[in-house]
Amino acid sequence: MNTLLNKASRFLFFTGKGGVGKTSMSCSIAVGLAGQGKKVLLISTDPASNLHEVLETDLGSRPVPVNGVPGLDAMNINPMTAAEEYRERMVGPYRGVLPEEAVQQMEEQLSGACTVEIAGFNEFSKFIGDESIIGQYDHVVLDTAPTGHTLRLLNLPSAWNDFIAGNETGSSCLGPVAGLASQKALYEQVVAALKNPEQTLLALVARAEPMSLAEASRASAELAELGLTNQHLILNGVFSEAGDDAVAQAFAHKSNAAIAGMPENFRSLEKTLVPFRPHGVMGVGALQAVARGEADPAWLDAPESLRSALPAALENVQGWDALFESLESRGNGVIMTMGKGGVGKTVMASAIAAELAQLGHSVLLSTTDPAAHVAETIGAGLPNLQIDRIDPKAETEAYCQDILSKNRSKLSEADLALLEEELRSPCIEEIAVFQAFARTVAKGSNQFIVLDTAPTGHTLLLLDSTEAYHREVAKSTDDLPAEVKELLPRIRDPEFTKVLIVALPEATPTHEAEDLQRDLRRANIEPFGWIINRSFAVSGTTDPVLCAKGLHETDYIQEIANGLSARQTVISPWIGKELSGADRLHLLTR
């Protein structure tokens, strides 16, 4: 960490997917800088932030001193709260004026990821751009930087006109820009600071895993293209040494192989490798140890402690046999695996589809996996199983071209530019593949359909009326196919559709999955169960470090099985072998 501490600019922005350790890394750097005698402000805009737990300090929306760290102040901006306040400012004037159904639709249009993202950007901009607030600090550290999508949007001149508020093309998630137009000068100042390499360092946080590195690589390239060129890669949780334990050896091999095969654009980037810490990074002592580059000690008694703790942790976890019995009881229907990126939805969908096929059922596995890994994961020649790949890129491109062709003659050049930007938003791909999913779900009347990566609750709610269907899916008043109109009733039928939430037994993935469940329930969809994936606690390891990690997992296993999962919970072990072929996938469910 010394290299990163020594090159720290005034602003340090941390970015990365959920669960990679952005919060612990940003806190470690903030604590390290404060230890050098600097005055530091740490800001989090993560909706699932556990900043107060990591720092062991009660935080709010204003800076407060961190316990035990002289010179460090911290604050926790809740972008969900900011988005709620924004929605009310935008929708409130229409209550009692428009029909309640129309008001509810307006609220849902402003409930997507983009609204939350820009509302969070608005809140932290007040601090980054106000020298009267930050003038006293040598460094400002931001946990969760704005994405390339947000920065592209804020660079569009047309974003500041009234296009979004008044357009008829179905803009569903960029509304906040119109409502925040009064902040334009502040935003421009903040974006300029972000692009200035003398002022800002962007820290990309990733795990030593191929998927995590690939996602970080895409973010790096996108942000560099937008002018954020001063970048540093933090590889978190590197496990490079192992004794005789087979699980530990496999974990070390996977970690080393991922680093050796990292994307090309990372090879010349300056890097910091942070050793694997089985208990995560909680408390000032742990943060100081990370800042000093120290690894966790091994707990020699961890294997015995884990053996003692497991029975209680698994008390409300069911066996996979019971889950398959309940899944196959109807003989047909739809099974959806849902969860945040990197938790293993594709592998779990493949394992479930393979098992149902081997039980003698006709199964169609439908995936949006962009790398088409499902076919090689599940293997060829499995009786009763078909694989149908929905290509999100192709579906999205066709969808966007259709919308643009319908609106070219209606919009000015500036408004057309903003519409094109809207079509690059995170929500659009979901809507683009929506009709393909609808066609696939309709087949569940006479066989099992297993869907890898389904539309979120927000997307489903957005489409939950005839008007919304026309605006958000068809972008026209043409009649929609019957399978599209019937999709929501089918998904909301708990006998026909069974939703399985996939999570990892760690803080951020668990709490992000909880948010997903809340989102689904808003759409009147009750999850059928939860899958806890990649657990070291049930991997059979005897390695003291990995057993300590498993012991730490038991808290989240209990949180899910005893509280979050309303029906049933199953668990799969971390497996060192490459998960290819039905026999290997069988290890996950046995």
Secondary structure, 3 states (H helix, E strand, C coil): CHHHHHCCCCEEEEECCCCCCHHHHHHHHHHHHHHCCCCEEEEECCCCCCHHHHHCCCCCCCCEECCCCCCEEEEECCHHHHHHHHHHHHHHHHECCECHHHHHHHHHHCCCHHHHHHHHHHHHHHHHCCHHHHCCCCEEEEECCCCHHHHHHHCCHHHHCCHHHHCCCCCCCCHHHHHCHHHHHHHHHHHHHHHCCCCEEEEEEEECCHHHHHHHHHHHHHHHHCCCCCEEEEEEEECCCCCCCHHHHHHHHHHHHHHHCCCHHHCCCCEEEEECCCCCCCCHHHHHHHHCCCCCCCCCCHHHHHHHHHHHHCCCCCCHHHHHHHHCCCCCEEEEEECCCCCCHHHHHHHHHHHHHHCCCCEEEEECCCCCHHHHHHCCCCCCEEEEECCHHHHHHHHHHHHHHHHCCCCCHHHHHHHHHHCCCHHHHHHHCHHHHHHHHHHHHCCEEEEECCCCHHHHHHCCCHHHHHHHHHCCCCCCCHHHHCHHHHHHCCCCEEEEEEECCCHHHHHHHHHHHHHHHHCCCCCCEEEEEEECCCCCCCCHHHHHHHHHHHHHHHHHHHHHCCCEEEEEECCCCCCCCHHHHHCCCC
